[in-house]
Amino acid sequence: MEKSAKIYIAGHRGLVGSAILQELKDQGYENLILRTHKQLDLTDQQQTAQFFKDHRPDYVFLAAATVGGIVANNIYRADFIYKNLMIQNNVIHHSYLNGVKKLLFLGSTCIYPKMAPQPMPEDSLLTGPLEYTNEPYAIAKIAGIKMCESYNLQYGTNFISVMPTNLYGPNDNFDLEKSHVLPALIRKMHLGKLLMDGNEQALVKEMDVENFAFAKAELSKHGITKESIELWGTGSPRREFLWSHDMAKACVYLMHNIDFKDVAGEQKEVRNTHLNIGTGEDIEIKELAALIKKTVGYTGKLNWDSSKPDGTPRKLTDVSKLHALGWKHEVSLEKGVDMMYEAYLDKA
């Protein structure tokens, strides 16, 4: 990417998009095209078409998506498949129509079958049933991968897809209902610690309610007390976590160094051209909860509700292709959790 190139970051205020934005700025890119959802609704075909016609970006990072954890994925199933399909269809199609030199589409490792081999290689895609709770989101992301592949094969575009593992970082969503597991655990532990410390003023502010009684009642709905915190599932699933700024570095590295032809190779039937981005290391959710509990300083009990779903038993990415292409993560999980909690406290 030339330093003068026009680069559009779709979803620049989200966890991944904001990290990509910062990485590009750090590398000296200044001709960056940014739009909030209020300024540009990417689910609207006419708005998206006009935007691309007016601005004609050279490069596109497609990080815009409707995302959430296991609870949100299971409840808002229609929203997750509809909104993500619309965003992808509009951005990818109009990137083609307006001659975008290169597009990077960000998916998710939930695209892989529930019982995929571990670690999950790229060629395990579409080899078995998906995990039920996030099936609509996964199907949307699979469609995005196949859309990029298909446009490349039919129209000669240079659209690449990456599948990040579970991400976390300073611009994460800490909503008690809609956040992913790591930020959700940080917030629950922090709120539990405030209860434990009797810090009523901070709790009222955190929960944005009128008084402590309301805050305590709301926390009780989420199983948070000074004595214990209720968590979904058994805690036995294993998950892999990647610091969002490591992910951003990987994305910019791939945009610089990798083209579709590099991942398509000489296959007669071109499939599975996406790349996993992760650490290649995982941890049991119970271990993660214990790490966060120690970091935050909460000393209550953790109660696991086994009546709630666990999700996929294990999700570890095979990152051998990524490593072979010359990129490896830098931030360990322990260091990342420390930085994540510091970022949370700064915003609290």
N, C-alpha and C positions, 0 to 999 in steps of 0.2 A: 504494500500500500504506500503510495507516494504521500509525503507529508502534506501536500496541498490538496489531496483528494477529498471529495465530499463524502463523509461517512454518516450514515443514518443509523442511530441506535434505537430500535423499537423496544420500548420498555425500559427507558434509561433511569427510571426512578425505583425500579424493583431491585431485588437482592443482586441478581446477576448483572442486569443492565447498568446499575450504578457503579458496580465494580469494574465493568468493561469501560465505562466512561472515564473513570479515574485512571485506569491503566493507559488509555489512549492519551489522556492529558499528560500523564507522566512521561510518555514517550514523545511528546512534542506535537501531537496532532491538535489542530485548532479549528479546522473547518468541519465542525461537528453539527449535524442536524438533529435537533431534539424537539419532541412534541409530547405534551402530557396527554392523558386520555381525554381530558376536557377539550383540548385543542384539536385532537384528531382521534376519532373513534375508529380503530382499525377493523372493527366488525362491520363497519359501513363501507360497502363496496365503492360507492360514488365518492365519498370523502377520501378513501385511500387512493383511488384512481387519480383524483385531482392533485393530491399531494405529490405523487410520484411524477406526474406530468409537469408540475410547477418546479420541482426541486431536482429531479433527475440525479439521485445520489450515485456515486461510483461504487460504493461498498455498503452492505447492509448487515448489521448484526440483529438477528431476529430473536430477541430475548423477551418480547411481550407475550404474556400468557396469563390465564386464570389458574392460580395454583393454591394448594392447601395441603394439610395433613390428612391422616386417615379418616378423621371425623368429617371434615369438609368434603373430601372426595366421595364419601359414602352418602352424604346428605344431598349435596348439590350436583347430582349426577348429570342432569340435563344441562345445567350451566357449564359444567366442565367440558362436555363434548361439543356443545354448540359454539360457545365463545372461542374456544381454542381452534376449532376447525375454521371458523370464519376469519380469525386473525391470520392464520397461516395461509389460507387460500388467497386472501386479498394481497398480502405482502409478497408472497412468492410469485404469484401471477403477474402483479404489476412491476415487480423487479425485472421479470423477463421482458415484459412489454416495453420497458423504458431503458433497456440495455445496461442493467447493473452488471459490473464486471465480476463481482463475486459476492455471494451471500453465505452467511453462516447461520444455520438453523439450530437452535438449542432445544433438545428433547429432554428425556428423563429415563433413568434406568428402569422405571416401572413398565417400560415397553416389553421387557423380557418375561417369559412364562413364569408362573408362580414356582414351578419346580425346575427351573433352569439349572444346568450344571454350574457348580461353583468352583472358581470364580467364573462369572458370566462372560463368555466370548461374544463378539459381535454376531457370529453366525448362528447363535441360539435364537435369534429373532424369529417369531412365527413358527416355533417348533412345539408349542403346547399352549394350554389354557392360561389366560392371564389371572392375576390375583383379583378377586371379585370387587373389593372395595374401591379400587382405583381403575377399573376396567374402562370406563368412558374416557378418562383423561389419557390413559395409555393408548387407546385406539386413535384418539386425535393425534397424538405424537407419532405413532406409527404412520399415519396418513401423511404427516409432514415429511418424514424421511422418504417415503415412497414418492411424494410429490417432487421433492428435490431430485431424486434419482431419475424420475421420469422426464422432467424438464431438461435435465442434462443430456439424457439419451436422445430425446426427440429434437430438442432445440439447440443443443450444444452450449448450454449455460454452464456456469462454474459455481454450482451451489453445493456446499458441503454441510453435513449434519454431525453434530456432536451430542453424546449422551452423558451428561454429568451425573455423578452419583449424588447422594444427599448433600446439599449445600447448606452452609451456615455462614453468617457474617454480620458486620456492624449495621447493615441496613435491613435486617431481617424483620419478619412479621412476628410479633409476640402475642397476638390475639389468643386468648385461652381456648377458643373454639376452632379457629381456622389455621393456626400456625403448625409448622412441622415439629417433629418430636424434640429436636435439640433446643430451639428457642422456647418451646412450650415448657420443657422441663426447667429451663433457667427461670422463666417467669414464675412458675408454680413454686419453685424452691425459694425464690426471692420473696414472694408474697407470704409464704409460710414463715420465713424468717422474720418478716415485719410483724406478723402476728405473735410469734414467739417472743420478740423483743418488746411487744406492747407499743409499737410505734404507730399509734392510731392516726396521727396527722398525715404521715407518709402514705398510709393505706387508703385514706379517703382521697388523697390526691391521685394515687396510682389507679384506683378504680373509678375515678371521676364520678363520685356519688356525693350525696348531701352530708352524710355523717357516717360514723364508724359502724353503727348498727346495720345500715344498708350494705356497707362494704363487707362486713362479716357474713351477712346473709348470702350475698352474691358469691363469696368465696366458698361457702358451704355447699352451694350448688355444684361447684367444681371439685368438691372433695378436698378442700384445702383448709386445714386447721393448724393451730400451733403444735398439736400433738402428732398429727399425721397428714399425709398427702396420698390421695387415691390416684393411681395411675392405670391406664388401660392395658389389658392383656396380661400375659404372664411375665413379660420382661425377658423371655428367652430368645426372641429373634435377634439376629446379628445384623448390624448395619455398618456401612462405610460412610465416612463424613469428610468433606473437602471444604477448606476455607475458601470463601467466595472470591477473594483476590487472587488465590492460586488458580481458580477456575478462569478468571478474567485473563490472567497471564497466558494460560493455555490457549484460550480462544484467539487472542491477538497473535500468538506464536503461530498457530495454524493458519490464520488468515495471511500471514507473511510467507509461510513456507510450504503449505500443502494445497494442492489443487485436486479437483475431482478425479482426474486421470491417475493421480498417485494412489488413491484408495480403490479405484475401480479395477486397476490392473488389466490383465488380459483375459478376464473371465468371459466365457461364451455367453453365459447368462449373468448379467451384472446385478448383484444383490448384496445387501449388507455392507454398504459403502460407508456407513456411519462409523464414528470413532468414540469409544468409551473414554471418559475423562474422570479419573478418580485417583485414589492413593494406592489401591491394591491391598489395603489393610482394613479389617473390620473389628467391631466390638459388640458384645452383648448389650442389649438395651439396659439390663440391670446394672451392668458395669458402668455404662454411660451415666445412668441416674446417680450412682454412687460417686462418680467423679464430679458431677455438677453439684451434688449435695455438699461435698467437701469444699468445693470452690466457693460456693455461696455462703456456707457456714450454717446451714439448716441442720438441726440435730433431732428432728422428729422422725417418726417411723414412716416408711414407704409401704403402702398397701397396694398390691397388684390385684386388679379385678379380672379374674380369668374368664368371666362371662362375656367380656368384651373381646373383639377380634384382635389377633396379633398381626395380621397381614402376612406377607411372604416370610417364610422361616429365615431365609438368609438372602442378602442382596450384596454380593461382592463383585466388583467389576474386574474383568481381565484387562489390564492396561498394558499388556505386552506390545500391542501395536503402537500405542502412544509413546511408550518408552523407546521403541525402535525408531520413532520419528524425531527423537531428541528432546522430549520434554518430561520432567518429573516434578512432583509437588515439593514444596519447601516447608510448609507449616504443619507441625505435628498436632494431633487432636488435643493433647494436654495444653499446649501453648495457645491453640485456637480457642478453647473454652475459656481460658483466662482472658484473652483479648475480647471475646464475645461478651463476657460478663461486665468487663470494664466499659465497653461500648453501651451496654444496656443501662448501666448506672449513670453514664454521662447524659443519657436521654431522659432518664426517670425524673 
